[in-house]
Amino acid sequence: MVSADSQEELRALKEQLELDFALLSDPEARVITAYGLAHPEGGPDGETIAIPSEILVRSDGTIAWQHVAARIQERAAPARILAELAHL
């Protein structure tokens, strides 16, 4: 996961949710912007946040599949993501 949140915020979230995968901090939104997923001034304090998205990236760096949310509450269904992974 890549987030515009700080490393400290992500560390606390990972601990709170007991996640077993990496949470990557991108507070300057470089990666988020490179993938076209920046929502300028979308945060509660007017900061840039990431548009909720799920992206499967091949080992060569190309995008194999992506789902970009039309609204903040939208996420791809886990079954859909697993089905896409099976095709890689």
C-alpha positions as CSV (number, residue, x, y, z in Angstrom):
1,M,0.0,0.0,0.0
2,V,1.2,3.5,-0.8
3,S,-0.3,6.4,1.1
4,A,0.3,10.1,1.4
5,D,0.2,9.6,5.2
6,S,3.4,10.0,7.3
7,Q,5.6,7.0,8.3
8,E,4.4,7.5,11.9
9,E,0.8,7.4,10.9
10,L,1.2,4.3,8.8
11,R,3.3,2.6,11.6
12,A,0.5,3.2,14.0
13,L,-2.2,2.0,11.5
14,K,-0.2,-1.2,10.7
15,E,0.2,-2.0,14.4
16,Q,-3.5,-1.2,15.2
17,L,-4.8,-3.4,12.4
18,E,-2.1,-6.0,12.8
19,L,-1.3,-5.9,9.1
20,D,1.4,-8.3,7.7
21,F,2.3,-6.3,4.6
22,A,4.2,-3.1,4.0
23,L,2.6,0.3,4.1
24,L,4.7,2.8,2.1
25,S,4.7,6.5,3.0
26,D,4.6,9.0,0.1
27,P,4.0,12.4,1.9
28,E,5.2,14.4,-1.1
29,A,2.8,12.4,-3.4
30,R,5.6,11.6,-5.9
31,V,4.5,8.0,-6.5
32,I,0.8,8.8,-6.2
33,T,1.2,11.6,-8.8
34,A,3.3,9.4,-11.1
35,Y,0.5,6.9,-11.3
36,G,-2.1,9.7,-11.8
37,L,-3.8,9.1,-8.5
38,A,-3.3,12.4,-6.7
39,H,-6.3,14.2,-5.4
40,P,-5.0,17.7,-4.8
41,E,-6.6,19.4,-1.7
42,G,-8.7,16.2,-1.2
43,G,-7.7,15.8,2.4
44,P,-9.6,17.2,5.4
45,D,-7.0,20.0,5.8
46,G,-6.7,20.6,2.1
47,E,-3.6,18.4,1.6
48,T,-3.1,16.1,-1.4
49,I,-4.3,12.6,-0.8
50,A,-4.4,9.4,-2.9
51,I,-7.5,8.4,-4.9
52,P,-8.4,5.0,-3.5
53,S,-7.1,2.5,-6.0
54,E,-5.9,-1.1,-6.3
55,I,-3.1,-1.7,-8.8
56,L,-1.4,-4.9,-9.8
57,V,2.1,-4.2,-11.1
58,R,4.1,-6.7,-13.0
59,S,7.7,-7.4,-12.1
60,D,8.8,-5.2,-15.1
61,G,6.9,-2.2,-13.6
62,T,4.0,-2.2,-16.1
63,I,0.4,-2.2,-14.8
64,A,-1.3,-5.5,-15.2
65,W,-4.7,-4.4,-13.8
66,Q,-6.1,-1.5,-11.9
67,H,-9.2,-0.3,-10.2
68,V,-9.5,3.5,-9.5
69,A,-12.3,4.5,-7.3
70,A,-14.9,7.0,-8.5
71,R,-15.7,8.0,-4.9
72,I,-13.7,7.6,-1.7
73,Q,-15.8,4.8,-0.2
74,E,-15.3,2.5,-3.3
75,R,-12.9,-0.4,-3.3
76,A,-12.5,-3.4,-5.6
77,A,-13.9,-6.6,-4.2
78,P,-11.2,-8.9,-2.8
79,A,-12.5,-11.8,-5.0
80,R,-12.0,-9.6,-8.1
81,I,-8.4,-8.8,-7.1
82,L,-7.7,-12.5,-6.5
83,A,-9.2,-13.4,-9.8
84,E,-6.9,-10.9,-11.6
85,L,-3.9,-12.2,-9.7
86,A,-4.7,-15.7,-11.0
87,H,-4.3,-14.4,-14.6
88,L,-0.8,-13.0,-14.0
